[in-house]
């Protein structure tokens, strides 16, 4: 096993540990994956608690779902990961988990409202798509295709089930989960205090204009070792990159300026 593969395995374990700690992956719930090579994918194993994984427990499969190595079977939801890779040749990682506030909205039959939080308008274009309920397996995999196929969608909420996020690496996928769950929690808490107050329409429009810029900045930050086909093509050209800290500061500055103008 080369150093690159071991690093990817370590990253999957680290993100799984963080998601378990945050309560996004209870028990043996949730699964993560990342592309290793042209026809190889690393994926978390089935049945094991994701908070205590070790790199040697990560399973290697091909893009047809056949197991290539590993002492444990791959996640039972591997077909959903493969569907995401089929629809999005620009991504290199997939995270599926069960964030409680996001799922609670779907269980209650409620949509996450738009025009409330600057971060959601800017980071997700003001919308988090909802896939219809589907039985885990092929039906669930097919349920995400329409939403994740659209390049502007980095996340999909799964009705009565969970959440799916994609990215250039597993850290980008994970941070998208974190942003979305945080938004759902804020909206839930606001409703305990009497309800959310929408942003003015002109402020929302300004935030949406920043959405494409944020996507490009994220691509620069999280594309460090992305090896999806399209990422490799971009890497061949010259590209100015910024750090994750610089990206966070840009997002923070835009949000603060927007709030000052309310």
N, C-alpha and C positions, 0 to 999 in steps of 0.2 A: 504494500500500500504506500503510495507516495505522499509527500507532505501536503500537497494540495487537497487530496481527498480527506486526509486526517483533519485538516483545518475545517473543511465543510462539515464533517461529522461533529466536531467540537462546537461549531456554530449552531447546528441544529439542537444539540443538547443544552447549550446555554440559553437559547431562546425558549426552548421547552420549559426549562427550569423557571425562567422569569414569568412565563405565562401561567404556570402552575401556581407560583407564588401570588400572582395577581388574582387568582381565582377564575381564570379563563379556561383552565383544563383540570377539572376535578376528577379524582380517581384516575381511570385510564382513558378519560375523554381526550379528544383532540388529536391532531396529527400535523406534521410538518414535512416538507420535502424540498429538495433543491436539485437542479440538474448538475450532473457530474461530467457528462460527456455527450457526444452526439446521440447515443442510444442508451445512456445510463442515467438513472435517477437514484438519489439517496432519499430514503423515507423512514420515518419513525416506525417502530414495530407495533404490532397489535398487542393488547392486553396489559402492557406494562404502564405503570404510572410515569407520566412524562416529566415529573419533577425530579426524577432520580436517574435519568438515562445516562449511560456512558457511551463514548464514541464507538466502542466495539459492538454495541447493541443495535446500531443503525443498520438498516437493511438496504441492500442494493438490488434494484430491479431494472428491467429494460422498459422502453416506452410502450411496450405492448402489455406490461404488467407481469411479466414472468420474473420470478425471483432468481437472481444471479448469485447472491451470497447472503449470509446472515443466519444466525442460530434461531431467530424468531420469524414468524410470518409477518409480512408487511401489514400496515393498517388495513382494515376492512374497507376503508373509504378511499383506497388508492385510485379507483376509477375516476373520482372527482378531481384528484390532482392531475391525472393524465388528460382529462377533458380540458382543464384549464391550460395546460401546455399545448394541446392541440389547437385551441382557439387563439392563443396568444404567443406567437413565436418571439415576442419581445421580452418575455418574462423568464426568470430563472429560479423562482422560489414561490411556494404556496404555503399558506398557513390556514388551518381550519381549527376553530375552537368554539367554545360556548360561553361567551361573555354574558353574564346574567341580565344586565339592564337592557342590552340590545334584544336578547331573546324575549324578555318580559314584554317588550312592546309588541312583538309579533303574537305572543300567546294571548295578549289582551285584545288583539285585533286592531292595534293602533299603528299608524304610520309615524315615523320620525318626521317632525315638521321641518320645513325649510324656512329660510329667512330669519333664523333665530341666533345662531352662533357664527361669528366671523370665521372661525377656524373651519367649520364645515363648508361654508360657502367657498372659501378659498382653496382648501385642501381637497375637497370632494366635488367641487362644482355645485354645491348646494343640494346634492341628492345622494342618498345611499340606496341603490336599487334593491328590490325585494324579489327573490325567486320564490315561486309557489311551492307549497309543501310537496315533498316527494319522499318516497320510501328510500332509505339508505341503500346504495348500490347503483346500478345503471340509471335508474330513474332519477336519483339525486344528482348524479353526474350530468345527465342531460338537462336538468332543471337550471343549471348555472350558465349554460352555454350562451344563451341570448344576451345576458347581461355582461358577462365577462369578455365576450367577443369585442365589445366596444372599447376602444383604446382609452377613452376618458374614464372608464370604470376600473378602479384598483381594488374595489371591495364589492361583495354581494352579501346581503342579509338573507338567511335561509329561514323561511317561515316555520315557526314552531320547532326549530332545530338548532341553528348556530350561525356562524359567520365565516366567510371566506375572504382572504386577502392575498393579493399577489404582489410581486416586486422583483427588482433586479437582483436582490439577495434576500435572505431570510430576515435580516434586520429591517429592511424596508417594509416587507409584508407585516412584520410584527408591530412596527410603529403605527401602521395604518389601523390595525386592530385597536391599539391603545387610544388613538385619537377618536375613533368612532364610539368606543365604549364610554370614554370620558364625556362625550357630547350627550349620549343617551342618559347618563347619570345626572348631568346638569339639568337636562330638560325634565327628568323625573322629579328632581328636587324642587325645581321652579314650580312645578304643578302642586307640590305640597304647600307652597307659599302663595298660591292664588293663580298661578298660570304664567306662561311665558309672554314676554313682550317682543313683538317682531321688530326687526330692523327696518329702517326706512328703505323704500324701493331703490332710491338712487345710491344708497350705501351698498346695497346688495349687488347692484350692477358693477360698482367699482371693484368689489371683491371678486366677482366672477372674471373680471378682466385680468386679475392677478393669477387666476387658476392655471393657465397655460405656462406662465413663468415658473410657478411653483413646481409643476410637473417636470419642467426642464431642469430646474435646480436639483430636484430630488434625483433625477436620472444621473446628474453629474456626481452627486454625493454617493449614492448607493450602487453605482455601476462599477465599483472598484474591481470586483472579480466576477462580474456577471459573464456567463459564457453561453447564454442563449444566442441563437444564430444572429439576430439583429444587433445584439449588443457587441458581438465580435466585429461586425461590420463597422459600427460606430467607433470602436476602439482603434480601428486601422487609420482613421482620420485624426487630425489634430483637434483637441478639445480642451477648453479651459475648464478646470474643475475647482470647486470650492469645498470647504470642509463642512461636516455636519453641524458644527457650532455656528458657522457663518449662515447656513441655511436657516437654522432655528432663530437666529437674530433677525434675519430678513422677515420671516413670518411674524415674529413678535413685533417688529417695527410697524408692519402694515396693519396688524390688528390694533395696535395702540393708536395709530393715526386715525383709523376708522372710528374707533370709540370716541376719540376727542371731537370728531366732527358730527357725532350724533346730536 
